[in-house]
C-alpha cells in the first residue's frame, strides 16, 4: 500500500519509529507502511465515522502448527487457551517471573495452526521464548511475517466492507467481565477472557472481528488483490497516524510504547482481554493474582488532554509526566485527534487524582476521567 498515490512512509518522517519492519523482515522483502496518504485528519474522520483500510503489514506474524499447540501455549501464557476453538481469536501475554509484561500477541486459531501477531520489533523475542520452551512438545513455531501480511478494516462500517471479500456474519467480540477481588475458584468460565469471531477468507487467510474493526491476515502475494478489491468497492485507505489516533481515544495500550519494563497487566487494563484469573500456573501468575486480590495496582493507564499552548508538537513516548515538580508517570502514545485535539495515553501513579494539574514539559495536561 506504500505505492498508493499520496502515501508517506512512517520511517520517512521518523527514522527511529517503531512502525517499520524489523531488519530481518525488511531483508526478506517486507516493505514500509504509510503514516498517512496526504490528509491525516480526514483519514481519522473516515475511521471514526465509516470505514477505512489500514496497512499494518509491518506487524510480526508467528505461526504455531502442531497437535499440542493449544495445550502448550495454554501453559506458557496468561490466557485460557485450552478453551479456544477453531475459528476463534483472543489475546495473550508472556510475563516475566515477576509478572512484568514482556510480550503481547493477538491470537487466531484455524483448526490446524495457531497464529500470533505482535508488535513490530517484538517478533524475535516472542519466537525466541517459544523456541526455548519447546522441549519435546509437538509444536513448530516459526516466523512467517515474510509470507503473511496483516491489514485492518477500521471503523463502525468494517463488517459491511468485509462483505466485499465474501465474508459475512462476524460476531462482535465476546468479553467476560473481570470478577472482583477474592472471587470464588470456578467462578470464571474455562475459556479465553475475550473471544474474537474469525472466518476464513476465500483467497486464503482469515478475517478476525476485533474492538476497532476487522483484522485481515492475507498471503503477501494476495495483498495487492485484496487491497484492490476493497478500494474498488469504495473503501478508502487510511494511514497509521489515523489508526493510532483512534486507538488512543479508545484507551487501548500498545506494548512497547505505552508500557515500560515495570508494567504489569492490571496497569494497562489487560486483565480482561489477555489474562485469565483462574486458569492455574503460568510464569508471572503470582503477581497477577496478588495485585488483583489487593485491588491496587501501583499505576494506571489514563487518557490525557494537553493544552497545546506551549507547543503543537505531541510529546515523545517516555516523556515524564509531573505534578508539582515531581515525576508521577510517563507519556506513551501522543497524537493529534480530529475532535479532541492533542491527547495522549500515559501511565501514572495510582494515587494521582483525576483533577490533578499535570505537566508534560511545558504543556499542561488533564486526565479524562470518563
Order of alpha helices (4+ residues) and beta strands (2+ residues): beta-alpha-alpha-beta-alpha-beta-beta-alpha-beta-beta-beta-alpha-beta-beta-alpha-beta-beta-beta-beta-alpha-beta-alpha-alpha-alpha-beta-beta-beta-beta-beta-beta
